Amino acid sequence: MRLSQFFLPTLKEVPSEAQIVSHQLMLRAGMIRQSSAGIYSWLPLGYRVLRKIEQIVREEQDAIGAQELLMPTIQPADIWRESGRYDDYGKEMLRITDRHDRDMLYGPTNEELITEIVKASIKSYRDLPKLLYHIQWKFRDEVRPRFGVMRGREFLMKDSYSFDLDYDGARRVYNKTFLSYLRTYARMGLKAIPMKADTGPIGGDLSHEFIILADTGESQVFCDRELIERDALKDAASLEGDLQAEVDAWTSRYAATDEMHDQSRFESEVPADRQVTARGIEVGHIFYFGTKYSEAMGAVVTTQDGEQVPLEMGSYGIGVSRLVGAIIEASHDENGIVWPRPVAPFDVGLINLKSGDADCDRAAAGLYESFKLAGLDVLYDDTDGRAGAKFANMDLIGLPFQVVVGPRGLKSGVVEIKNRATGQRYELSPESALAHLTG
């Protein structure tokens, strides 16, 4: 994509309404614009990141046998009354009356609707287990939405729901999802730590939240350093079988947010040199809640013995849009965003330092085409702006690599490559530059 054609409305100044780094940088980098309190339009740069995160989430869900569907944002109030949550949920639920005076709502979550779907379609133990998911916009009417996409009113979420005949089956799905979440975050370049959590309004008796460490995190985190040093991709390489031992290897180490923290346990269980106290951001939450919804809504199946039993259920959420802000909170510097390559909006920022110069234009255009042919996603700055502004803009949007084409380098037959994360610079021939970026 040529920058001269790309819609990238960057800002030089920090908007006054932005309180945290991710909100400031997303506005300055032209990723989002506020529509109303806690509601944002996603502009092309931000939307590219959102789609990359969504795709990683989708691939990891598919890998554990989850099946994707799509449920509507607007739900009938009656199914929430059936579960008993319509009055309990409070003012965060946006309630609507349609033109026929039917009570509706903008879904903050989907336990009721998915239970209604499965209840109508699954009647026998032979149809189990099932693991279903969708990636859909949600709405919670926060009283004071703030921090940009980190705590907005409208947000994109992956929520999946498991249906099993018995507790053992439900626990196996819980374990598989637990480990797949660690894989999901690791693929995004994040180090996530699972922590035992309160079940909140979802309900249930088993729950973990997944926290990434960031200096500006909303929660205080206490954990064993070994959890930070573990390789999630290696530990979750296979997701077959019971997986209880693999889950226990993570949960046996101390990890808690301030809400669940026990200082005496922390000090007794974790050697002083491994004690970590930091700030963290929640990026996912999983729940096993048994028959809470299936009993209330009559979702039953017939067993092999002819007995009717309520379905055992769990739900598993990942905040897709929240992850965009969380990654920025965990990966930025004084100059802007530092995207991990798997979620970066482009792989490479190609900078022509002297647009209009025949040699620079020819060399930059040639690199642009060769990069694209090699499968790289390139943002080519072909504008006639000043060199300093071009460098500042590329640092702000945080692409993993910058390739700089200028008259001085071309005289020596080289271009400059900058690694955004490390700041390291290399001078290489154009052919070697391509090999370096694709190797």
N, C-alpha and C positions, 0 to 999 in steps of 0.2 A: 504494500500500500504506500502510495506517495503521500507525504505529509501535506503537500500543497492541495491535495484532494480530500484528505481525512478531516473529519469533524472533531477537532481537539481544542475546545475552548479553555485553555489553561489560564490561571490567575497568578499574578505576581505577589499579591498581598494575601495574608491569611484572613479569611472571612471572620467577622466578629462573632458570629453565632456558633462557630466551631470550637469546642472546648478540648477535644482530645486529638492526638496526632493523626489517627486514621481518618477522622472526619475532615480535618484541615487538609490533609494530603489528597483525599479523594475529590474534594472540591477544587483544590488548586490544580490537580492533574487532569481536570476535565472528565472525571469518571462519572460523576452524578450531579444532579441539580435537585434542590428541594422543591417539591410541588406544594406541600403543606406540612404541618408539624408531623415529623416522623414518617413522611411518605416521600419517596424519591423517584425521579426518572433516571434510568440507567443509560448513560451516553455510550457511544461506541467503544471507547477504551475500557470503561468499567464493565460493559456487557460482555466483552471478550473474556475478561477474567472470570466473570460469573459463569459463563458457559464452560470454561475449562474446569473449574471446580465441580460444576454439576456433572460433567462427563466422567471425571475420576470417581465421584460418588456412585454414579450409575454403573460403571464397570465393576466396582467392588461389590455392589449389591447383586448384580447379575452373576458374579463369580461364586456366590454362596447359594445360588438357586432361587433368589427372590425374583418375583415376576412383577413387571411394571404395569401399572394402570394409571388412570387419571380420574380423580374425583373432583366435583365442582367446588368452587369457593363458597357458594351460597347453599346453606343446608336448611332443611325444615326444622323448626323448633321442637316438633313433637318427638323426634327420636332422642333429643336431649332431655326432654321431660321424662321419657321412658327410662333413661339411664339414671335419672335423679340429679343430673348436673346443671340443668337449665337455670335453676334459681341459685345454685351454689356458686356458679362461676363468677358472678359479680359484674361490675361495670366494665371490665376489660373486654367483655363480649359485646360486639356491635350487633344490636338487635334491629330487625327491619320488619315492617309490615308491608306486604305487597298490595296490589290494587284490589285483590279479593279479600283483604283483611286477614290473610293468613300470616301467622308469625314465622319469620325466617331469621337467619343469622349469617354473618360472615364468619366462616369457620376458623377458630383459633387452633383447632386440632381435629382429628378425624376418627377417633375411636368409635363413636356412635355410628357414623355413616358406614365404615367398613364392616362393623359388626352386623348392621342391617343387610348389607350386600351378601355377606357370607351366610348369615342366618337363612336367607331365602334360597340359597343354592347348594349348601353342603348339609347333607342329612345323615351320612354314614361315615363310620370310621375309615372306610376304604378310600374316602376322598381326602384324607389327611396324611401328612401335615401340609399346610399351606403357608407361604411367606409372601406377602404382597406389599408393594410399595408404590408411592408416587412422589413426584417433585412438583410442588404446587405453592402458590402464594397463600399466605395466611394473614390474618389481621387480629391484633390485640390492641384494644384502645387504651394504651398506656396513659396514665394521668399526666405524666411529664416526660414525653419522649425526648431523648437526648442522645448525644454521642453518635449521631449519624446512623449508619446501618447497624451499629452495634446494639442499639436499643430503639429501633424504629417501631412504628405501629404496623406497617406492612412489611412482610419479609418472606423470602423464598426458603422453603424447608423441604428436606427429604424426610418423609415419615413412612416407616414400614410397620407391618402388623403381622404377628405370627399366630397361627391357630393349630393347636395340637390336642391329642386325645387325653394325654396325662401329663403330670408334672415332669417326668423324666424327659419326655419329648420336648416340652417347652424349655427345659433347662439346656438341652443340647443346642436349640436354636439361639437361646440367649448367649451361650458361650461362643458359638460361631459368629454371631453378630459382634460381640465384644472384641474378638480378635480381628474381625474384618474392619472395624472402626480404626484400630491401631494401624492397620495397613493403609487405610484410606488417608489418614493424616500424614503418615510417613511419605506416601507418594506425593503429597503436596509440599514436601520439604519441612514438615512440622514435627515437633516432638510432643506427642500428647501423653498425658498421664491419667490413667483411670482412677477415679476416687469414688468411694461409697457415698451415696447421695440420698437426700430426702426425696420421697416420691411426689410430694406436692399435690396439685389438683388432679394429676393423672391417676394417682392411687397405686396400690400394690405393696408388696413386701420385699422386693429386691430391686435395687436400682444403682446404677453407676453413672457418673458424669465424666466427661473427658475434658481435661484442662490443658491448655498450652500456656507456657510461661511467657510473660511479657511484663515489662516494668510498669506499664500503665494498666495492668489487669484490674478487674473489679473485685477480685477475691484475694484474700491472703491464703497462701498455699504452704503446707508443711509436708515434706516428703523425704524419702530415702534417695540419695543420689544415684543409687543403682538403677532406679526406675528411669532416670534421665539418660543413663548410659546404655540401656538395653536397645537392641536392634529389633524394632517391631517387624520389619519385613522378614527378617530371618526367623524370628520366633513364631510368626504367623504364616510361614511358608506353606504349610498344609492345614487345611480347615476341614479335615475329615475326622469322623469318630466323635467320641464324647467330649474331648478337649478340656475336661475339667482340670487336669494337671497343668495344662498350658495357661489357663485362666488363673489358677491358684498361684502360679509362679509370679504373676503380676500383682494379684491382690494380697498376697502374704506379706508384701513390703508395706511399710507405713506410708500412707498418703491421705491427706485430708485438707479440705478447705476450712476456713475459720469457723464455719457453722458446725462442723463435725469434729473439730480438733480437740484432742485430749493431750495436754502438754506432758503429763506424767508418763503416758504411754509412749509418746514421741521420744522422750529422753531415755526411757528404759529399753525401747526396742531398736533404736537407731544409734549407732556409735556417733560420737560427737563430730568426727571428721566426715561423716556422710549425711549429716543433718542439713537440709536445704530449707530455707525460709524465703519465699519469693511472692510475687504477684502472679495471678493467672486469670485466664479468660475461658469460660465454658464454651465449647464448640460442638458438643453432642451430649445426648442423654438417652439412656436405655432403661426400660422398665419391664419387669415381669409382674403382672397383676392378677394372674390366675383366672378366676371366674367372675371377677368384679362386674364386667359388662355383659358377659354371656348369660349369667344368671338373671340380671336385671332385665335383659332384652329378649330372653327366651331363645338364645342361640344354642341349640342342643344337637347332638348326633346320637345315633344308635350304635352301641358297641357290638362286638362279635357275639356277646351273650344276649343281645336283644335289649339291653338296658339303655335308657336315655340319660346322657350325662352332658353337663354344660362344657363348652369348649374352654381349654386352657389358652390364655392369651398373653401376648407381650407387645409393647410398642417401642419403637427405636427411632430417635430423631437426630438429624444433623442440620444445623443452621447454615444453609448454603450461602445466603447473602451475608449473614453475620461473619462467615469465614473470610470474606474479602477484607472486612475491617480488621479482623483478628490477625490475619497474616501481615497486614501493614503494621499493626501495633507491635508484632514480634520481629519485623524485618524492615527497618528503615534507618536512615541516618540524617545528619543535619541538612543534607542536600535533597532528600526526597525518599521515595519508595525504593526498596531493594527486593524485587520479585524473585522468589524461587523459580527456577526455570519451568517446572511443570505447569505452573499456573500463570506465567507471564503473558500479557496480552500479545506480545510479539517476542520472538527469540532474539532479534538483533535490531538495533537502531543504526542505520547507515547514514552517515553525515557527510554531505558534500560541502566542504568548507568554502568553496568559491563557485557557486552556481553561476552559470554564464561563461565560465572559462571552458574552452573546448576540450582541453585535456582532462580536466576534473569531471566534466559532464560525461565524457566518453567512458572514463574509468569507473565512475560511480554507477552509471547505467549498466555497464557490463557486469559489475559485481552484483547489482540488484537482480539481474536476470539469472546469473549463475547461482546465487543464494536460493532463489525461488525454485529453480530446477532441482536443487539438492534437497528440497523439502523444508527449508527454513522459512519461518514466518517473519517478514521483514517490514519495518517501517522506515521508509527512505525519506530523509529530510532533504528535499530538493528545493527548499525555499531560498530566498536571497537575503536572509537575516544575517545578523552579526554572528561571528564564531562563538563569542561568549554566551550569547542568548541561546544558540543551538545546543551548546554543551549543558547549560543550566536546564534547558527543557528536557533533554534526554536523561539527565540525572534525576529530575523531578519525577518522571513517569517510570523510571526504574527498570528498564529492560535489561536482561542479564548481560548482554554484550553491546558495546558500541564499536563500530568500525568507521574510522575517520579517513576520508580521502581529501588530501590537500596538495597544493602545487609543490611544496617543498618535499614531501614524501615521494610524490610521483617522479621527481627528478632522480631520486635514488632507487626507484622501482619498488617502493614499499607503501603499505597502508598501516595505520595504527589501530590496534585492537585494545579496548579497555574492558576489563572484567569489572562490572558494576559492584559486585559484592566485596571484592578484595581491593579494588582500586589499582590492581596491577595493569601495566601497559606493555604491549609488545609491538615491535615493528616487524612485519612479515610481508613477503610478496603476496600479491592477490591470490595466487594459487594456494600458497601455504595458509593464508587466512581462511580460505574455504575449508581446507582440511582440518584446521584447528577448531573451527566452529562445529563441524560435523563429526569429528572424531570421538 
